[in-house]
Amino acid sequence: MMTNKFECLNPDFKEDIEEKLTRQFFMKLMGFKLDEIELGYVRGSLEIEEKHMQQNYFVHGGVMATASDIVMGFAAYSLVPKHFGVVTTDLNMSYLNPGIGDMLIAEGRVTKYGGQLVFCEADVFVEKDGKRTRTNRATSTMFKVDLKKI
């Protein structure tokens, strides 16, 4: 859990995120779920299955990138005013270790909340036999979108 250093612009952010999750179709297909939602911080997890693997039986890089994008996006979303959303404008992923394990955990947090842009970072871990290994570090920039104007 992250220490709250941001102003809450939408007191219903947790409920709004839960509602948005009903339409997160790709996330559901992956089997990824959000476990913790706080102001500026989101943690999610995925039970690793064969469908998540690449040819060497490591978790596929696209799965790790998607998990990072999801937690960073919802961390940013937790800070925007009601009726706003966010979209990813860039995503940078560093692959540090192969994803070998039973569970994938992704933690996303906002590092700077600006006028139109929200800067985020994420760490991805795999767990195997009770041992957690960091596999990825990601950064992204999210753009705030006024959903009433779309």
SULSUL-V576386 format. One record per residue. N is the residue number from 1. SS is DSSP state (A for helix, B for strand, O for the rest). OMEGA is omega in radians with two decimals (NA if undefined). D_FIRST is the distance of its C-alpha to the first C-alpha in whole Angstrom. Layout:
n->(N | N)
ss->(SS | SS)
omega->(OMEGA | OMEGA)
d_first->(D_FIRST | D_FIRST)
This chain:
n->(1 | 2 | 3 | 4 | 5 | 6 | 7 | 8 | 9 | 10 | 11 | 12 | 13 | 14 | 15 | 16 | 17 | 18 | 19 | 20 | 21 | 22 | 23 | 24 | 25 | 26 | 27 | 28 | 29 | 30 | 31 | 32 | 33 | 34 | 35 | 36 | 37 | 38 | 39 | 40 | 41 | 42 | 43 | 44 | 45 | 46 | 47 | 48 | 49 | 50 | 51 | 52 | 53 | 54 | 55 | 56 | 57 | 58 | 59 | 60 | 61 | 62 | 63 | 64 | 65 | 66 | 67 | 68 | 69 | 70 | 71 | 72 | 73 | 74 | 75 | 76 | 77 | 78 | 79 | 80 | 81 | 82 | 83 | 84 | 85 | 86 | 87 | 88 | 89 | 90 | 91 | 92 | 93 | 94 | 95 | 96 | 97 | 98 | 99 | 100 | 101 | 102 | 103 | 104 | 105 | 106 | 107 | 108 | 109 | 110 | 111 | 112 | 113 | 114 | 115 | 116 | 117 | 118 | 119 | 120 | 121 | 122 | 123 | 124 | 125 | 126 | 127 | 128 | 129 | 130 | 131 | 132 | 133 | 134 | 135 | 136 | 137 | 138 | 139 | 140 | 141 | 142 | 143 | 144 | 145 | 146 | 147 | 148 | 149 | 150)
ss->(O | O | O | O | O | O | O | O | O | O | O | O | A | A | A | A | A | A | A | A | A | O | O | O | A | A | A | A | A | A | O | O | B | B | B | B | B | B | O | O | B | B | B | B | B | B | B | O | O | A | A | A | B | O | O | O | O | O | B | O | A | A | A | A | A | A | A | A | A | A | A | A | A | A | A | A | A | O | O | O | O | O | O | B | B | B | B | B | B | B | B | B | B | B | B | O | O | O | O | O | O | O | B | B | B | B | B | B | B | B | B | B | B | O | O | O | B | B | B | B | B | B | B | B | B | B | B | B | O | O | B | B | B | B | B | B | B | B | B | B | B | B | B | B | B | B | A | A | A | O)
omega->(-3.07 | 3.06 | -3.11 | 3.08 | -3.07 | 3.07 | 3.11 | 3.14 | 3.12 | -3.11 | 3.12 | -3.01 | -3.13 | 3.13 | 3.12 | 3.09 | 3.11 | 3.12 | 3.11 | -3.12 | 3.12 | 3.14 | 3.08 | -2.97 | -3.14 | 3.09 | 3.10 | 3.13 | 3.12 | -3.03 | -3.14 | 3.12 | 3.07 | -3.09 | -3.11 | 3.12 | 3.10 | 3.12 | 3.12 | -3.09 | 3.07 | 3.05 | 3.11 | -3.11 | -3.09 | 2.99 | -3.05 | 3.11 | -3.14 | -3.12 | 3.13 | -3.01 | 2.93 | -2.96 | 3.12 | 3.14 | 2.93 | 3.04 | -3.11 | 3.13 | 3.11 | 3.08 | 3.14 | 3.13 | 3.13 | 3.11 | 3.11 | -3.13 | -3.13 | -3.07 | 3.09 | -3.14 | 3.14 | 3.01 | 3.09 | -3.12 | -3.12 | -3.06 | -3.06 | 3.10 | 3.08 | -3.12 | 2.99 | 3.04 | 3.07 | 3.01 | 3.14 | 3.06 | 3.00 | -3.13 | 3.11 | -3.05 | 3.01 | 3.12 | -3.01 | -3.12 | 3.09 | -3.14 | 3.13 | -3.12 | -3.11 | -3.06 | 3.05 | 3.12 | 3.10 | 3.12 | 3.13 | -3.14 | 3.06 | 3.09 | 3.09 | 3.10 | -3.10 | -3.11 | 3.12 | -3.04 | 3.07 | -3.12 | -3.02 | 2.99 | 3.13 | 2.97 | 3.09 | -3.13 | 2.90 | 3.07 | 3.06 | 3.14 | 3.09 | -3.14 | -3.12 | 3.11 | 3.07 | -3.12 | -3.03 | 2.94 | -3.12 | 2.97 | 3.08 | 3.01 | 3.11 | 3.12 | 3.12 | -3.11 | 3.04 | -3.04 | 3.08 | -3.10 | -3.12 | NA)
d_first->(0 | 4 | 7 | 9 | 12 | 14 | 17 | 16 | 20 | 19 | 18 | 19 | 16 | 15 | 18 | 20 | 17 | 18 | 22 | 21 | 20 | 24 | 25 | 23 | 26 | 25 | 22 | 24 | 26 | 24 | 22 | 19 | 16 | 13 | 11 | 8 | 9 | 8 | 10 | 10 | 7 | 8 | 8 | 12 | 14 | 18 | 21 | 23 | 27 | 30 | 29 | 26 | 29 | 31 | 34 | 33 | 31 | 28 | 25 | 26 | 25 | 25 | 23 | 20 | 21 | 21 | 17 | 16 | 18 | 17 | 13 | 14 | 17 | 14 | 12 | 15 | 17 | 14 | 16 | 19 | 22 | 23 | 26 | 24 | 23 | 22 | 24 | 23 | 26 | 25 | 23 | 23 | 22 | 23 | 23 | 23 | 24 | 25 | 23 | 25 | 23 | 22 | 19 | 17 | 13 | 12 | 9 | 10 | 10 | 12 | 14 | 17 | 18 | 22 | 25 | 25 | 23 | 19 | 18 | 15 | 14 | 13 | 13 | 15 | 15 | 18 | 18 | 22 | 23 | 20 | 19 | 17 | 18 | 17 | 19 | 19 | 17 | 18 | 18 | 20 | 21 | 21 | 24 | 24 | 26 | 28 | 29 | 32 | 34 | 33)
